[in-house]
Structure formats: structure tokens, C-alpha cells
Amino acid sequence: MIKEVLFPKLSAKTNDGVIVKWNKKVGQEVELDEVLYEVETEKTIIEVESPLAGVLKEIKAEEGDTVKVDQVIAEMEVD
């Protein structure tokens, strides 16, 4: 089953961020709570953990893209 990975609300004041680096490539397995990507907010760079375990099927927000809270940034195949 394909599930969407949404950009989470990281703090009360954070509504968006810039994808700095994806730590996984399409086709790679991802563990639950493994660092999936890094995002830069107004104040810092944050490592964001995966909310799902499975295989990364598609990246919808590339490095350098600005993303908003609840935006679909990737898709994963989960059991």
C-alpha cells in the first residue's frame, strides 16, 4: 500500500521549511523513526524522522524546495 509522507508541524511558529538533504534515495528501505531528511527553518536545521517504515517510492519535494506544513513531500510503500 502506498502512503503519503507529509511535512510535519515542527513547532508552534513553523509553517514551512526548505528541504536541505534527503538521507534516503528512491527504492531504499526506511525504518520507523529513522532520519529521512533535513529541513531548514527560520532558526535552525532539523533532522526529521520517518513517520512510516517501508520503501521510499517517490520524492515529491526536492532538495532546495520550500514546503508547507501538511504538504505531501514523498510517498512510501508500506506493508
N, CA, C, O and CB atoms as a CASP TS submission, in Angstrom:
PFRMAT TS
TARGET T0000
AUTHOR 0000-0000-0000
METHOD Language model
MODEL 1
PARENT N/A
ATOM      1  N   MET     1       0.844  -1.169   0.000  1.00  0.00           N
ATOM      2  CA  MET     1       0.000   0.000   0.000  1.00  0.00           C
ATOM      3  C   MET     1       0.900   1.245   0.000  1.00  0.00           C
ATOM      4  O   MET     1       1.893   1.304   0.724  1.00  0.00           O
ATOM      5  CB  MET     1      -0.966  -0.009   1.225  1.00  0.00           C
ATOM      6  N   ILE     2       0.535   2.237  -0.823  1.00  0.00           N
ATOM      7  CA  ILE     2       1.282   3.494  -0.889  1.00  0.00           C
ATOM      8  C   ILE     2       0.696   4.483   0.127  1.00  0.00           C
ATOM      9  O   ILE     2      -0.515   4.698   0.177  1.00  0.00           O
ATOM     10  CB  ILE     2       1.242   4.094  -2.334  1.00  0.00           C
ATOM     11  N   LYS     3       1.577   5.073   0.927  1.00  0.00           N
ATOM     12  CA  LYS     3       1.172   6.099   1.910  1.00  0.00           C
ATOM     13  C   LYS     3       1.941   7.380   1.636  1.00  0.00           C
ATOM     14  O   LYS     3       3.101   7.347   1.225  1.00  0.00           O
ATOM     15  CB  LYS     3       1.425   5.613   3.377  1.00  0.00           C
ATOM     16  N   GLU     4       1.288   8.498   1.865  1.00  0.00           N
ATOM     17  CA  GLU     4       1.923   9.800   1.691  1.00  0.00           C
ATOM     18  C   GLU     4       2.711  10.194   2.933  1.00  0.00           C
ATOM     19  O   GLU     4       2.292   9.925   4.059  1.00  0.00           O
ATOM     20  CB  GLU     4       0.874  10.865   1.372  1.00  0.00           C
ATOM     21  N   VAL     5       3.847  10.829   2.719  1.00  0.00           N
ATOM     22  CA  VAL     5       4.644  11.398   3.803  1.00  0.00           C
ATOM     23  C   VAL     5       4.402  12.903   3.759  1.00  0.00           C
ATOM     24  O   VAL     5       4.697  13.558   2.760  1.00  0.00           O
ATOM     25  CB  VAL     5       6.193  11.040   3.663  1.00  0.00           C
ATOM     26  N   LEU     6       3.862  13.444   4.848  1.00  0.00           N
ATOM     27  CA  LEU     6       3.535  14.869   4.928  1.00  0.00           C
ATOM     28  C   LEU     6       4.607  15.614   5.710  1.00  0.00           C
ATOM     29  O   LEU     6       5.216  15.061   6.626  1.00  0.00           O
ATOM     30  CB  LEU     6       2.156  15.077   5.583  1.00  0.00           C
ATOM     31  N   PHE     7       4.835  16.873   5.343  1.00  0.00           N
ATOM     32  CA  PHE     7       5.743  17.712   6.116  1.00  0.00           C
ATOM     33  C   PHE     7       5.055  18.045   7.436  1.00  0.00           C
ATOM     34  O   PHE     7       3.954  18.596   7.435  1.00  0.00           O
ATOM     35  CB  PHE     7       6.134  19.016   5.329  1.00  0.00           C
ATOM     36  N   PRO     8       5.694  17.715   8.572  1.00  0.00           N
ATOM     37  CA  PRO     8       5.028  17.895   9.873  1.00  0.00           C
ATOM     38  C   PRO     8       5.134  19.313  10.425  1.00  0.00           C
ATOM     39  O   PRO     8       5.972  20.108  10.000  1.00  0.00           O
ATOM     40  CB  PRO     8       5.611  16.936  10.875  1.00  0.00           C
ATOM     41  N   LYS     9       4.273  19.599  11.368  1.00  0.00           N
ATOM     42  CA  LYS     9       4.344  20.844  12.146  1.00  0.00           C
ATOM     43  C   LYS     9       5.471  20.654  13.152  1.00  0.00           C
ATOM     44  O   LYS     9       5.336  19.870  14.091  1.00  0.00           O
ATOM     45  CB  LYS     9       2.960  21.184  12.870  1.00  0.00           C
ATOM     46  N   LEU    10       6.584  21.364  12.965  1.00  0.00           N
ATOM     47  CA  LEU    10       7.775  21.158  13.794  1.00  0.00           C
ATOM     48  C   LEU    10       7.750  21.984  15.073  1.00  0.00           C
ATOM     49  O   LEU    10       8.365  21.607  16.070  1.00  0.00           O
ATOM     50  CB  LEU    10       9.018  21.494  13.004  1.00  0.00           C
ATOM     51  N   SER    11       7.040  23.112  15.048  1.00  0.00           N
ATOM     52  CA  SER    11       6.897  23.935  16.246  1.00  0.00           C
ATOM     53  C   SER    11       5.673  24.825  16.053  1.00  0.00           C
ATOM     54  O   SER    11       5.098  24.885  14.966  1.00  0.00           O
ATOM     55  CB  SER    11       8.192  24.792  16.518  1.00  0.00           C
ATOM     56  N   ALA    12       5.288  25.506  17.113  1.00  0.00           N
ATOM     57  CA  ALA    12       4.104  26.365  17.051  1.00  0.00           C
ATOM     58  C   ALA    12       4.255  27.486  16.033  1.00  0.00           C
ATOM     59  O   ALA    12       3.263  27.940  15.462  1.00  0.00           O
ATOM     60  CB  ALA    12       3.819  26.955  18.416  1.00  0.00           C
ATOM     61  N   LYS    13       5.487  27.937  15.797  1.00  0.00           N
ATOM     62  CA  LYS    13       5.711  29.075  14.907  1.00  0.00           C
ATOM     63  C   LYS    13       6.164  28.672  13.498  1.00  0.00           C
ATOM     64  O   LYS    13       6.265  29.526  12.617  1.00  0.00           O
ATOM     65  CB  LYS    13       6.735  29.990  15.515  1.00  0.00           C
ATOM     66  N   THR    14       6.434  27.392  13.282  1.00  0.00           N
ATOM     67  CA  THR    14       6.954  26.943  11.994  1.00  0.00           C
ATOM     68  C   THR    14       5.826  26.488  11.079  1.00  0.00           C
ATOM     69  O   THR    14       5.110  25.533  11.384  1.00  0.00           O
ATOM     70  CB  THR    14       7.961  25.810  12.191  1.00  0.00           C
ATOM     71  N   ASN    15       5.674  27.179   9.955  1.00  0.00           N
ATOM     72  CA  ASN    15       4.653  26.811   8.969  1.00  0.00           C
ATOM     73  C   ASN    15       5.246  26.296   7.675  1.00  0.00           C
ATOM     74  O   ASN    15       4.529  25.760   6.830  1.00  0.00           O
ATOM     75  CB  ASN    15       3.771  27.992   8.676  1.00  0.00           C
ATOM     76  N   ASP    16       6.574  26.458   7.511  1.00  0.00           N
ATOM     77  CA  ASP    16       7.231  25.965   6.311  1.00  0.00           C
ATOM     78  C   ASP    16       8.718  25.767   6.578  1.00  0.00           C
ATOM     79  O   ASP    16       9.228  26.107   7.645  1.00  0.00           O
ATOM     80  CB  ASP    16       7.016  26.934   5.135  1.00  0.00           C
ATOM     81  N   GLY    17       9.393  25.214   5.593  1.00  0.00           N
ATOM     82  CA  GLY    17      10.830  24.989   5.700  1.00  0.00           C
ATOM     83  C   GLY    17      11.388  24.640   4.334  1.00  0.00           C
ATOM     84  O   GLY    17      10.638  24.435   3.380  1.00  0.00           O
ATOM     85  N   VAL    18      12.705  24.573   4.246  1.00  0.00           N
ATOM     86  CA  VAL    18      13.381  24.239   2.994  1.00  0.00           C
ATOM     87  C   VAL    18      14.045  22.877   3.164  1.00  0.00           C
ATOM     88  O   VAL    18      14.804  22.662   4.109  1.00  0.00           O
ATOM     89  CB  VAL    18      14.432  25.336   2.600  1.00  0.00           C
ATOM     90  N   ILE    19      13.755  21.957   2.241  1.00  0.00           N
ATOM     91  CA  ILE    19      14.405  20.650   2.275  1.00  0.00           C
ATOM     92  C   ILE    19      15.886  20.865   1.970  1.00  0.00           C
ATOM     93  O   ILE    19      16.245  21.362   0.902  1.00  0.00           O
ATOM     94  CB  ILE    19      13.745  19.646   1.250  1.00  0.00           C
ATOM     95  N   VAL    20      16.742  20.482   2.922  1.00  0.00           N
ATOM     96  CA  VAL    20      18.182  20.656   2.767  1.00  0.00           C
ATOM     97  C   VAL    20      18.804  19.388   2.166  1.00  0.00           C
ATOM     98  O   VAL    20      19.631  19.460   1.257  1.00  0.00           O
ATOM     99  CB  VAL    20      18.838  20.992   4.132  1.00  0.00           C
ATOM    100  N   LYS    21      18.390  18.231   2.689  1.00  0.00           N
ATOM    101  CA  LYS    21      19.011  16.982   2.255  1.00  0.00           C
ATOM    102  C   LYS    21      18.083  15.806   2.514  1.00  0.00           C
ATOM    103  O   LYS    21      17.499  15.688   3.592  1.00  0.00           O
ATOM    104  CB  LYS    21      20.351  16.768   2.970  1.00  0.00           C
ATOM    105  N   TRP    22      17.951  14.936   1.516  1.00  0.00           N
ATOM    106  CA  TRP    22      17.273  13.655   1.713  1.00  0.00           C
ATOM    107  C   TRP    22      18.335  12.640   2.115  1.00  0.00           C
ATOM    108  O   TRP    22      19.369  12.531   1.456  1.00  0.00           O
ATOM    109  CB  TRP    22      16.498  13.197   0.413  1.00  0.00           C
ATOM    110  N   ASN    23      18.091  11.898   3.187  1.00  0.00           N
ATOM    111  CA  ASN    23      19.045  10.894   3.664  1.00  0.00           C
ATOM    112  C   ASN    23      18.804   9.534   3.027  1.00  0.00           C
ATOM    113  O   ASN    23      19.608   8.620   3.211  1.00  0.00           O
ATOM    114  CB  ASN    23      18.966  10.772   5.175  1.00  0.00           C
ATOM    115  N   LYS    24      17.721   9.383   2.289  1.00  0.00           N
ATOM    116  CA  LYS    24      17.392   8.145   1.592  1.00  0.00           C
ATOM    117  C   LYS    24      17.094   8.469   0.130  1.00  0.00           C
ATOM    118  O   LYS    24      16.672   9.574  -0.209  1.00  0.00           O
ATOM    119  CB  LYS    24      16.180   7.427   2.263  1.00  0.00           C
ATOM    120  N   LYS    25      17.329   7.468  -0.728  1.00  0.00           N
ATOM    121  CA  LYS    25      17.021   7.599  -2.149  1.00  0.00           C
ATOM    122  C   LYS    25      15.819   6.742  -2.479  1.00  0.00           C
ATOM    123  O   LYS    25      15.493   5.809  -1.745  1.00  0.00           O
ATOM    124  CB  LYS    25      18.232   7.201  -3.023  1.00  0.00           C
ATOM    125  N   VAL    26      15.159   7.054  -3.579  1.00  0.00           N
ATOM    126  CA  VAL    26      14.030   6.249  -4.037  1.00  0.00           C
ATOM    127  C   VAL    26      14.495   4.801  -4.190  1.00  0.00           C
ATOM    128  O   VAL    26      15.554   4.523  -4.753  1.00  0.00           O
ATOM    129  CB  VAL    26      13.451   6.800  -5.386  1.00  0.00           C
ATOM    130  N   GLY    27      13.667   3.884  -3.666  1.00  0.00           N
ATOM    131  CA  GLY    27      13.982   2.458  -3.724  1.00  0.00           C
ATOM    132  C   GLY    27      14.615   1.912  -2.464  1.00  0.00           C
ATOM    133  O   GLY    27      14.682   0.697  -2.282  1.00  0.00           O
ATOM    134  N   GLN    28      15.085   2.798  -1.583  1.00  0.00           N
ATOM    135  CA  GLN    28      15.716   2.339  -0.349  1.00  0.00           C
ATOM    136  C   GLN    28      14.683   2.095   0.742  1.00  0.00           C
ATOM    137  O   GLN    28      13.642   2.750   0.796  1.00  0.00           O
ATOM    138  CB  GLN    28      16.749   3.354   0.129  1.00  0.00           C
ATOM    139  N   GLU    29      14.996   1.139   1.606  1.00  0.00           N
ATOM    140  CA  GLU    29      14.147   0.865   2.763  1.00  0.00           C
ATOM    141  C   GLU    29      14.377   1.920   3.834  1.00  0.00           C
ATOM    142  O   GLU    29      15.491   2.410   4.020  1.00  0.00           O
ATOM    143  CB  GLU    29      14.423  -0.545   3.326  1.00  0.00           C
ATOM    144  N   VAL    30      13.297   2.259   4.535  1.00  0.00           N
ATOM    145  CA  VAL    30      13.326   3.261   5.599  1.00  0.00           C
ATOM    146  C   VAL    30      12.698   2.643   6.844  1.00  0.00           C
ATOM    147  O   VAL    30      11.618   2.057   6.782  1.00  0.00           O
ATOM    148  CB  VAL    30      12.571   4.574   5.173  1.00  0.00           C
ATOM    149  N   GLU    31      13.378   2.780   7.958  1.00  0.00           N
ATOM    150  CA  GLU    31      12.849   2.300   9.236  1.00  0.00           C
ATOM    151  C   GLU    31      12.008   3.385   9.897  1.00  0.00           C
ATOM    152  O   GLU    31      12.233   4.574   9.670  1.00  0.00           O
ATOM    153  CB  GLU    31      13.997   1.863  10.174  1.00  0.00           C
ATOM    154  N   LEU    32      11.050   2.983  10.704  1.00  0.00           N
ATOM    155  CA  LEU    32      10.260   3.916  11.502  1.00  0.00           C
ATOM    156  C   LEU    32      11.208   4.711  12.395  1.00  0.00           C
ATOM    157  O   LEU    32      12.083   4.128  13.036  1.00  0.00           O
ATOM    158  CB  LEU    32       9.183   3.165  12.355  1.00  0.00           C
ATOM    159  N   ASP    33      11.048   6.024  12.444  1.00  0.00           N
ATOM    160  CA  ASP    33      11.837   6.941  13.273  1.00  0.00           C
ATOM    161  C   ASP    33      13.289   7.112  12.809  1.00  0.00           C
ATOM    162  O   ASP    33      14.086   7.729  13.515  1.00  0.00           O
ATOM    163  CB  ASP    33      11.831   6.454  14.694  1.00  0.00           C
ATOM    164  N   GLU    34      13.644   6.576  11.637  1.00  0.00           N
ATOM    165  CA  GLU    34      14.968   6.818  11.059  1.00  0.00           C
ATOM    166  C   GLU    34      14.968   8.222  10.444  1.00  0.00           C
ATOM    167  O   GLU    34      13.948   8.653   9.906  1.00  0.00           O
ATOM    168  CB  GLU    34      15.334   5.723   9.981  1.00  0.00           C
ATOM    169  N   VAL    35      16.087   8.934  10.514  1.00  0.00           N
ATOM    170  CA  VAL    35      16.151  10.276   9.928  1.00  0.00           C
ATOM    171  C   VAL    35      15.981  10.141   8.417  1.00  0.00           C
ATOM    172  O   VAL    35      16.794   9.506   7.744  1.00  0.00           O
ATOM    173  CB  VAL    35      17.507  10.996  10.283  1.00  0.00           C
ATOM    174  N   LEU    36      14.917  10.744   7.894  1.00  0.00           N
ATOM    175  CA  LEU    36      14.578  10.639   6.476  1.00  0.00           C
ATOM    176  C   LEU    36      15.116  11.817   5.674  1.00  0.00           C
ATOM    177  O   LEU    36      15.580  11.651   4.546  1.00  0.00           O
ATOM    178  CB  LEU    36      13.071  10.545   6.305  1.00  0.00           C
ATOM    179  N   TYR    37      15.051  13.021   6.270  1.00  0.00           N
ATOM    180  CA  TYR    37      15.530  14.217   5.580  1.00  0.00           C
ATOM    181  C   TYR    37      15.851  15.301   6.587  1.00  0.00           C
ATOM    182  O   TYR    37      15.509  15.197   7.765  1.00  0.00           O
ATOM    183  CB  TYR    37      14.491  14.719   4.563  1.00  0.00           C
ATOM    184  N   GLU    38      16.517  16.355   6.104  1.00  0.00           N
ATOM    185  CA  GLU    38      16.836  17.516   6.928  1.00  0.00           C
ATOM    186  C   GLU    38      16.130  18.721   6.339  1.00  0.00           C
ATOM    187  O   GLU    38      16.053  18.873   5.119  1.00  0.00           O
ATOM    188  CB  GLU    38      18.376  17.753   7.014  1.00  0.00           C
ATOM    189  N   VAL    39      15.617  19.575   7.205  1.00  0.00           N
ATOM    190  CA  VAL    39      14.893  20.761   6.761  1.00  0.00           C
ATOM    191  C   VAL    39      15.429  21.984   7.504  1.00  0.00           C
ATOM    192  O   VAL    39      15.754  21.916   8.689  1.00  0.00           O
ATOM    193  CB  VAL    39      13.360  20.600   6.994  1.00  0.00           C
ATOM    194  N   GLU    40      15.513  23.092   6.787  1.00  0.00           N
ATOM    195  CA  GLU    40      15.956  24.353   7.390  1.00  0.00           C
ATOM    196  C   GLU    40      14.742  25.226   7.643  1.00  0.00           C
ATOM    197  O   GLU    40      13.943  25.483   6.743  1.00  0.00           O
ATOM    198  CB  GLU    40      16.985  25.089   6.477  1.00  0.00           C
ATOM    199  N   THR    41      14.616  25.679   8.887  1.00  0.00           N
ATOM    200  CA  THR    41      13.552  26.615   9.246  1.00  0.00           C
ATOM    201  C   THR    41      14.206  27.982   9.451  1.00  0.00           C
ATOM    202  O   THR    41      15.391  28.160   9.169  1.00  0.00           O
ATOM    203  CB  THR    41      12.768  26.144  10.543  1.00  0.00           C
ATOM    204  N   GLU    42      13.427  28.942   9.945  1.00  0.00           N
ATOM    205  CA  GLU    42      13.966  30.279  10.185  1.00  0.00           C
ATOM    206  C   GLU    42      15.150  30.266  11.150  1.00  0.00           C
ATOM    207  O   GLU    42      16.048  31.103  11.057  1.00  0.00           O
ATOM    208  CB  GLU    42      12.880  31.183  10.726  1.00  0.00           C
ATOM    209  N   LYS    43      15.141  29.302  12.081  1.00  0.00           N
ATOM    210  CA  LYS    43      16.123  29.335  13.155  1.00  0.00           C
ATOM    211  C   LYS    43      17.207  28.272  13.072  1.00  0.00           C
ATOM    212  O   LYS    43      18.304  28.489  13.587  1.00  0.00           O
ATOM    213  CB  LYS    43      15.431  29.203  14.440  1.00  0.00           C
ATOM    214  N   THR    44      16.939  27.118  12.437  1.00  0.00           N
ATOM    215  CA  THR    44      17.886  26.009  12.525  1.00  0.00           C
ATOM    216  C   THR    44      17.655  24.973  11.433  1.00  0.00           C
ATOM    217  O   THR    44      16.699  25.066  10.664  1.00  0.00           O
ATOM    218  CB  THR    44      17.789  25.348  13.887  1.00  0.00           C
ATOM    219  N   ILE    45      18.537  23.995  11.377  1.00  0.00           N
ATOM    220  CA  ILE    45      18.349  22.826  10.515  1.00  0.00           C
ATOM    221  C   ILE    45      17.935  21.675  11.425  1.00  0.00           C
ATOM    222  O   ILE    45      18.569  21.415  12.447  1.00  0.00           O
ATOM    223  CB  ILE    45      19.664  22.477   9.688  1.00  0.00           C
ATOM    224  N   ILE    46      16.868  20.994  11.041  1.00  0.00           N
ATOM    225  CA  ILE    46      16.294  19.935  11.863  1.00  0.00           C
ATOM    226  C   ILE    46      16.314  18.621  11.095  1.00  0.00           C
ATOM    227  O   ILE    46      15.972  18.588   9.913  1.00  0.00           O
ATOM    228  CB  ILE    46      14.853  20.292  12.293  1.00  0.00           C
ATOM    229  N   GLU    47      16.713  17.534  11.760  1.00  0.00           N
ATOM    230  CA  GLU    47      16.608  16.202  11.192  1.00  0.00           C
ATOM    231  C   GLU    47      15.189  15.700  11.461  1.00  0.00           C
ATOM    232  O   GLU    47      14.733  15.694  12.604  1.00  0.00           O
ATOM    233  CB  GLU    47      17.691  15.230  11.794  1.00  0.00           C
ATOM    234  N   VAL    48      14.501  15.284  10.407  1.00  0.00           N
ATOM    235  CA  VAL    48      13.115  14.836  10.548  1.00  0.00           C
ATOM    236  C   VAL    48      13.066  13.320  10.379  1.00  0.00           C
ATOM    237  O   VAL    48      13.560  12.774   9.392  1.00  0.00           O
ATOM    238  CB  VAL    48      12.185  15.541   9.509  1.00  0.00           C
ATOM    239  N   GLU    49      12.464  12.656  11.357  1.00  0.00           N
ATOM    240  CA  GLU    49      12.372  11.199  11.354  1.00  0.00           C
ATOM    241  C   GLU    49      11.170  10.739  10.540  1.00  0.00           C
ATOM    242  O   GLU    49      10.160  11.436  10.442  1.00  0.00           O
ATOM    243  CB  GLU    49      12.279  10.661  12.789  1.00  0.00           C
ATOM    244  N   SER    50      11.299   9.563   9.965  1.00  0.00           N
ATOM    245  CA  SER    50      10.230   8.990   9.164  1.00  0.00           C
ATOM    246  C   SER    50       9.051   8.580  10.046  1.00  0.00           C
ATOM    247  O   SER    50       9.242   7.938  11.079  1.00  0.00           O
ATOM    248  CB  SER    50      10.746   7.785   8.370  1.00  0.00           C
ATOM    249  N   PRO    51       7.830   8.950   9.643  1.00  0.00           N
ATOM    250  CA  PRO    51       6.649   8.535  10.391  1.00  0.00           C
ATOM    251  C   PRO    51       6.197   7.126  10.019  1.00  0.00           C
ATOM    252  O   PRO    51       5.273   6.581  10.623  1.00  0.00           O
ATOM    253  CB  PRO    51       5.520   9.516  10.156  1.00  0.00           C
ATOM    254  N   LEU    52       6.863   6.534   9.008  1.00  0.00           N
ATOM    255  CA  LEU    52       6.470   5.225   8.493  1.00  0.00           C
ATOM    256  C   LEU    52       7.702   4.349   8.281  1.00  0.00           C
ATOM    257  O   LEU    52       8.825   4.846   8.197  1.00  0.00           O
ATOM    258  CB  LEU    52       5.683   5.374   7.174  1.00  0.00           C
ATOM    259  N   ALA    53       7.475   3.045   8.195  1.00  0.00           N
ATOM    260  CA  ALA    53       8.512   2.099   7.786  1.00  0.00           C
ATOM    261  C   ALA    53       8.089   1.526   6.451  1.00  0.00           C
ATOM    262  O   ALA    53       6.927   1.169   6.258  1.00  0.00           O
ATOM    263  CB  ALA    53       8.730   0.963   8.855  1.00  0.00           C
ATOM    264  N   GLY    54       9.033   1.438   5.530  1.00  0.00           N
ATOM    265  CA  GLY    54       8.714   0.885   4.225  1.00  0.00           C
ATOM    266  C   GLY    54       9.788   1.233   3.215  1.00  0.00           C
ATOM    267  O   GLY    54      10.948   1.442   3.573  1.00  0.00           O
ATOM    268  N   VAL    55       9.393   1.296   1.937  1.00  0.00           N
ATOM    269  CA  VAL    55      10.313   1.612   0.848  1.00  0.00           C
ATOM    270  C   VAL    55       9.943   2.973   0.276  1.00  0.00           C
ATOM    271  O   VAL    55       8.784   3.219  -0.057  1.00  0.00           O
ATOM    272  CB  VAL    55      10.276   0.514  -0.259  1.00  0.00           C
ATOM    273  N   LEU    56      10.924   3.852   0.165  1.00  0.00           N
ATOM    274  CA  LEU    56      10.696   5.179  -0.406  1.00  0.00           C
ATOM    275  C   LEU    56      10.432   5.016  -1.900  1.00  0.00           C
ATOM    276  O   LEU    56      11.312   4.581  -2.642  1.00  0.00           O
ATOM    277  CB  LEU    56      11.918   6.132  -0.149  1.00  0.00           C
ATOM    278  N   LYS    57       9.229   5.361  -2.341  1.00  0.00           N
ATOM    279  CA  LYS    57       8.830   5.155  -3.735  1.00  0.00           C
ATOM    280  C   LYS    57       8.961   6.412  -4.590  1.00  0.00           C
ATOM    281  O   LYS    57       9.285   6.327  -5.774  1.00  0.00           O
ATOM    282  CB  LYS    57       7.409   4.664  -3.788  1.00  0.00           C
ATOM    283  N   GLU    58       8.710   7.576  -3.993  1.00  0.00           N
ATOM    284  CA  GLU    58       8.772   8.813  -4.775  1.00  0.00           C
ATOM    285  C   GLU    58       9.074   9.986  -3.850  1.00  0.00           C
ATOM    286  O   GLU    58       8.536  10.079  -2.747  1.00  0.00           O
ATOM    287  CB  GLU    58       7.443   9.052  -5.543  1.00  0.00           C
ATOM    288  N   ILE    59       9.946  10.882  -4.318  1.00  0.00           N
ATOM    289  CA  ILE    59      10.221  12.129  -3.621  1.00  0.00           C
ATOM    290  C   ILE    59       9.518  13.234  -4.393  1.00  0.00           C
ATOM    291  O   ILE    59       9.793  13.440  -5.575  1.00  0.00           O
ATOM    292  CB  ILE    59      11.768  12.403  -3.495  1.00  0.00           C
ATOM    293  N   LYS    60       8.609  13.945  -3.729  1.00  0.00           N
ATOM    294  CA  LYS    60       7.817  14.992  -4.379  1.00  0.00           C
ATOM    295  C   LYS    60       8.339  16.397  -4.096  1.00  0.00           C
ATOM    296  O   LYS    60       7.942  17.353  -4.762  1.00  0.00           O
ATOM    297  CB  LYS    60       6.380  14.893  -3.935  1.00  0.00           C
ATOM    298  N   ALA    61       9.223  16.526  -3.115  1.00  0.00           N
ATOM    299  CA  ALA    61       9.837  17.817  -2.780  1.00  0.00           C
ATOM    300  C   ALA    61      11.350  17.618  -2.816  1.00  0.00           C
ATOM    301  O   ALA    61      11.910  16.908  -1.981  1.00  0.00           O
ATOM    302  CB  ALA    61       9.357  18.350  -1.360  1.00  0.00           C
ATOM    303  N   GLU    62      11.994  18.238  -3.770  1.00  0.00           N
ATOM    304  CA  GLU    62      13.431  18.069  -3.963  1.00  0.00           C
ATOM    305  C   GLU    62      14.227  18.953  -2.999  1.00  0.00           C
ATOM    306  O   GLU    62      13.682  19.873  -2.389  1.00  0.00           O
ATOM    307  CB  GLU    62      13.812  18.393  -5.413  1.00  0.00           C
ATOM    308  N   GLU    63      15.506  18.663  -2.873  1.00  0.00           N
ATOM    309  CA  GLU    63      16.390  19.488  -2.061  1.00  0.00           C
ATOM    310  C   GLU    63      16.361  20.915  -2.604  1.00  0.00           C
ATOM    311  O   GLU    63      16.487  21.131  -3.809  1.00  0.00           O
ATOM    312  CB  GLU    63      17.843  18.920  -2.055  1.00  0.00           C
ATOM    313  N   GLY    64      16.194  21.885  -1.707  1.00  0.00           N
ATOM    314  CA  GLY    64      16.092  23.294  -2.093  1.00  0.00           C
ATOM    315  C   GLY    64      14.662  23.787  -2.194  1.00  0.00           C
ATOM    316  O   GLY    64      14.427  24.994  -2.254  1.00  0.00           O
ATOM    317  N   ASP    65      13.694  22.864  -2.213  1.00  0.00           N
ATOM    318  CA  ASP    65      12.281  23.252  -2.291  1.00  0.00           C
ATOM    319  C   ASP    65      11.778  23.739  -0.936  1.00  0.00           C
ATOM    320  O   ASP    65      12.134  23.186   0.105  1.00  0.00           O
ATOM    321  CB  ASP    65      11.422  22.070  -2.779  1.00  0.00           C
ATOM    322  N   THR    66      10.950  24.779  -0.960  1.00  0.00           N
ATOM    323  CA  THR    66      10.252  25.231   0.241  1.00  0.00           C
ATOM    324  C   THR    66       8.948  24.452   0.333  1.00  0.00           C
ATOM    325  O   THR    66       8.192  24.372  -0.635  1.00  0.00           O
ATOM    326  CB  THR    66       9.990  26.785   0.214  1.00  0.00           C
ATOM    327  N   VAL    67       8.692  23.875   1.510  1.00  0.00           N
ATOM    328  CA  VAL    67       7.486  23.078   1.725  1.00  0.00           C
ATOM    329  C   VAL    67       6.693  23.653   2.889  1.00  0.00           C
ATOM    330  O   VAL    67       7.246  24.276   3.796  1.00  0.00           O
ATOM    331  CB  VAL    67       7.842  21.596   1.989  1.00  0.00           C
ATOM    332  N   LYS    68       5.398  23.432   2.842  1.00  0.00           N
ATOM    333  CA  LYS    68       4.498  23.917   3.885  1.00  0.00           C
ATOM    334  C   LYS    68       3.999  22.750   4.725  1.00  0.00           C
ATOM    335  O   LYS    68       4.001  21.606   4.270  1.00  0.00           O
ATOM    336  CB  LYS    68       3.310  24.687   3.270  1.00  0.00           C
ATOM    337  N   VAL    69       3.571  23.037   5.948  1.00  0.00           N
ATOM    338  CA  VAL    69       3.024  22.024   6.846  1.00  0.00           C
ATOM    339  C   VAL    69       1.878  21.293   6.146  1.00  0.00           C
ATOM    340  O   VAL    69       1.024  21.913   5.513  1.00  0.00           O
ATOM    341  CB  VAL    69       2.538  22.665   8.178  1.00  0.00           C
ATOM    342  N   ASP    70       1.876  19.973   6.271  1.00  0.00           N
ATOM    343  CA  ASP    70       0.887  19.058   5.695  1.00  0.00           C
ATOM    344  C   ASP    70       0.999  18.887   4.180  1.00  0.00           C
ATOM    345  O   ASP    70       0.136  18.257   3.568  1.00  0.00           O
ATOM    346  CB  ASP    70      -0.484  19.540   6.028  1.00  0.00           C
ATOM    347  N   GLN    71       2.044  19.436   3.572  1.00  0.00           N
ATOM    348  CA  GLN    71       2.287  19.218   2.147  1.00  0.00           C
ATOM    349  C   GLN    71       2.837  17.804   1.950  1.00  0.00           C
ATOM    350  O   GLN    71       3.653  17.345   2.749  1.00  0.00           O
ATOM    351  CB  GLN    71       3.277  20.287   1.575  1.00  0.00           C
ATOM    352  N   VAL    72       2.405  17.117   0.906  1.00  0.00           N
ATOM    353  CA  VAL    72       2.948  15.799   0.577  1.00  0.00           C
ATOM    354  C   VAL    72       4.353  15.991   0.013  1.00  0.00           C
ATOM    355  O   VAL    72       4.540  16.673  -0.994  1.00  0.00           O
ATOM    356  CB  VAL    72       2.028  15.037  -0.444  1.00  0.00           C
ATOM    357  N   ILE    73       5.339  15.379   0.675  1.00  0.00           N
ATOM    358  CA  ILE    73       6.720  15.536   0.217  1.00  0.00           C
ATOM    359  C   ILE    73       7.308  14.238  -0.347  1.00  0.00           C
ATOM    360  O   ILE    73       8.334  14.259  -1.027  1.00  0.00           O
ATOM    361  CB  ILE    73       7.586  16.031   1.360  1.00  0.00           C
ATOM    362  N   ALA    74       6.650  13.110  -0.059  1.00  0.00           N
ATOM    363  CA  ALA    74       7.139  11.827  -0.552  1.00  0.00           C
ATOM    364  C   ALA    74       6.026  10.795  -0.464  1.00  0.00           C
ATOM    365  O   ALA    74       4.986  11.023   0.153  1.00  0.00           O
ATOM    366  CB  ALA    74       8.381  11.362   0.248  1.00  0.00           C
ATOM    367  N   GLU    75       6.272   9.646  -1.102  1.00  0.00           N
ATOM    368  CA  GLU    75       5.378   8.503  -0.978  1.00  0.00           C
ATOM    369  C   GLU    75       6.198   7.282  -0.623  1.00  0.00           C
ATOM    370  O   GLU    75       7.307   7.091  -1.122  1.00  0.00           O
ATOM    371  CB  GLU    75       4.576   8.271  -2.282  1.00  0.00           C
ATOM    372  N   MET    76       5.628   6.445   0.260  1.00  0.00           N
ATOM    373  CA  MET    76       6.306   5.223   0.677  1.00  0.00           C
ATOM    374  C   MET    76       5.384   4.036   0.508  1.00  0.00           C
ATOM    375  O   MET    76       4.171   4.141   0.691  1.00  0.00           O
ATOM    376  CB  MET    76       6.780   5.327   2.130  1.00  0.00           C
ATOM    377  N   GLU    77       5.975   2.904   0.157  1.00  0.00           N
ATOM    378  CA  GLU    77       5.224   1.653   0.106  1.00  0.00           C
ATOM    379  C   GLU    77       5.394   0.979   1.457  1.00  0.00           C
ATOM    380  O   GLU    77       6.513   0.705   1.892  1.00  0.00           O
ATOM    381  CB  GLU    77       5.711   0.720  -1.072  1.00  0.00           C
ATOM    382  N   VAL    78       4.282   0.718   2.109  1.00  0.00           N
ATOM    383  CA  VAL    78       4.307   0.092   3.441  1.00  0.00           C
ATOM    384  C   VAL    78       3.501  -1.207   3.379  1.00  0.00           C
ATOM    385  O   VAL    78       2.640  -1.388   2.518  1.00  0.00           O
ATOM    386  CB  VAL    78       3.727   1.064   4.545  1.00  0.00           C
ATOM    387  N   ASP    79       3.807  -2.104   4.320  1.00  0.00           N
ATOM    388  CA  ASP    79       3.077  -3.389   4.377  1.00  0.00           C
ATOM    389  C   ASP    79       1.714  -3.223   4.981  1.00  0.00           C
ATOM    390  O   ASP    79       0.970  -4.196   5.103  1.00  0.00           O
ATOM    391  CB  ASP    79       3.857  -4.421   5.173  1.00  0.00           C
TER
END
